[in-house]
């Protein structure tokens, strides 16, 4: 999701909870497209304060932000690695894993959009892109909580 816009000239903020992954992506992009094109930030976008910090850092670094691409998400592998061969019955999903999927798939995109929206409206031009899943996945049997966590996007 970052490579296409950067190749077209965009400057991007990469946000990840995993510092090594964010830094590696930023370094790979800068090796191809030059320095200063990507800002890597470490944050949990499931937390309101972290989303506020990300927006502030992006605006401080680049001066303005025109677009938000909500691409973070947890899939069924967060519930069970073999979910394709062993369908997951919703009552077997551990509560903490269900909540982690819901937090990242539902709460995080809302928090990021809500954090950035006042600035986007002020600029009078913007885009928010929410990456979701296929319609089939949204209602497929044994795909809870992944599928049901995404239709609103």
Order of alpha helices (4+ residues) and beta strands (2+ residues): alpha-beta-alpha-beta-alpha-beta-alpha-alpha-beta-alpha
